[in-house]
Amino acid sequence: MAAKEKLSGNIIQRSAIFLENIGKRFAAGIEELGYVMVLFVECVYWVLTGFRRKQPVRVAAVFKEVREIGVNALLIVSVLCLAVGVMLSIQGIATLKQFGQELWVVDLVAQSVTREFAPLIVGILVAGRSGSAITARIGTMNESQELDALRVIGINPVRHLAAPVLVGMMISVPLLTIVGDFMGIMGSALFTGTEIDMPLDVYIQRTFEALKPDDIHQGLIKASVFAIIIALVGVSNGFQVGSGAEGVGRSTTRSVVLSISCIVVADMIFTYFLNIGTLT
Amino acid sequence: MSSRGSHTGPAVSVKNLVTHYGKKQILNNVSLDIVPEEIMVIMGGSGSGKSTLMRYILGLNPPTSGTIEILGRDITTLSEIEMYDLRKDMGVSFQSGALLRSLTVGENVCMPLKEHTKLDENTMRIMARMKLEVVNLANFEDLMPSELSGGMIKRAALARAIVMDPKLLFFDEPSAGLDPVVAAELDDLILNMRADMGMTIVVVTHELESAFKIADRITILDQGEILMTGTVDEVKQSTNKRIQDLLNRRPRQEEIDPEAYLRRLLGEKDDDPDAFGY
């Protein structure tokens, strides 16, 4: 009997601890969200008012980020989106063939690549490639007191490091998405050309007929949102790095996992709201 | 350059400074005046709060309570723009040097000039070279920080700290991690700079020898409190037991509180800041 009471007491105690942990995590999550929001506002503030205060966000720094995030990722984005285009048209033709409607593959690929796949692939790729690099860079700077050194010189780290990353992301990711759109459609065109004997010019003609400006818009809006997510998650994790080289590694992993998760969830939410008119 | 006006009174004046790290109190009611053109050494063992005190004087963290005046201006109430101006008069050399690894030594030294002045590139480079000469690092401007030795990194950091000819120079652990000869060279460098440029210099260190060599006055911190502030001789002659322990490298003989000890063993949290080595 006593043992039973002890056991139930134990269970109550454990579930109390469990609930407490959930509460703590929730509070920590809210706190981090607040921190990220403040960071975003600060970045925007520096971009808008830096010039007036003689502490501009340097254009050279922004272009350095664009080169790092965008130009250097061109090849890999092209290859991946080409592959996705080919893959989509294989699946599309296979499915549509059952209804004898394989010509519709052009519309299917055009819309799904521009609305969904190009921004998503680019977002995930940039998060893995640049998001982690940004966290590691800022994290090691934090570790070695370089951020403090910037501060005592009078250089605000948000202006000097975070704002160029944010602006660079917001330029690079949408541009990469446009490249991804093009390459995805080209991939599909190549496969469809050989599979159902559709000449390239006809394919492109049909693609233009199938695409509406809204399809491209949707992709670019998402790409901009992903850009903000990657930049903020990367930078904030860098600024909050714990002690030691281990801390940098942990933050880098966390940054990638968190930004990819946020990207996928944000993608779902935006897809729903951007298409709410067509759903009902 | 509004902050470059003449100022009488202490270069740095800390009054009743209390700081916390999380819930833990680190500095307890610290008050300290640093006179212009003196070399003030802040000493103490690991975890005494000496580096923390410097961080707060530099305005890197906001204090819980108390005031910190630098060149007559209370940095706890300054706006960001005023603080930005004041930074022109403050140079800092961090313990690890904290050179930006993505830039060359020369570019590192130029950073404050780029930020605060509108000089053209060539003038900035010449000024950086002049300061690198002062710290005996001529011809090293094109190297990356990773190519320098520990002593050279500290000297390069010093060149960056003095490139704006600040009135106040802060130096965190100049001799930590250096061999005795290089450490002695840095001490001489600090003395020379004061003689040549008339700077007020604040050095944070735990090296006794170095402190006695360069200090005009020494402040001794222990467990977040100032034990004493005085000249080298006054410190040496102090009868305070904890100061003598520090000077004679005697291990601290902490009185053991059996109850607190038991509580620690049982894993009960107590609020005793000493338990964490701060």
HADDOCK unambig.tbl for C-alpha pairs under 7 A between the chains (distance, minus, plus):
assign (segid A and resid 144 and name CA) (segid B and resid 96 and name CA) 6.76 0.50 0.50
assign (segid A and resid 144 and name CA) (segid B and resid 98 and name CA) 5.88 0.50 0.50
assign (segid A and resid 145 and name CA) (segid B and resid 98 and name CA) 5.34 0.50 0.50
assign (segid A and resid 146 and name CA) (segid B and resid 98 and name CA) 4.72 0.50 0.50
assign (segid A and resid 146 and name CA) (segid B and resid 99 and name CA) 6.45 0.50 0.50
assign (segid A and resid 146 and name CA) (segid B and resid 100 and name CA) 6.07 0.50 0.50
assign (segid A and resid 149 and name CA) (segid B and resid 98 and name CA) 6.19 0.50 0.50
assign (segid A and resid 152 and name CA) (segid B and resid 58 and name CA) 6.98 0.50 0.50
assign (segid A and resid 152 and name CA) (segid B and resid 87 and name CA) 6.43 0.50 0.50
assign (segid A and resid 152 and name CA) (segid B and resid 92 and name CA) 6.97 0.50 0.50
assign (segid A and resid 153 and name CA) (segid B and resid 87 and name CA) 6.22 0.50 0.50
assign (segid A and resid 153 and name CA) (segid B and resid 112 and name CA) 5.79 0.50 0.50
assign (segid A and resid 154 and name CA) (segid B and resid 84 and name CA) 5.31 0.50 0.50
assign (segid A and resid 154 and name CA) (segid B and resid 87 and name CA) 5.98 0.50 0.50
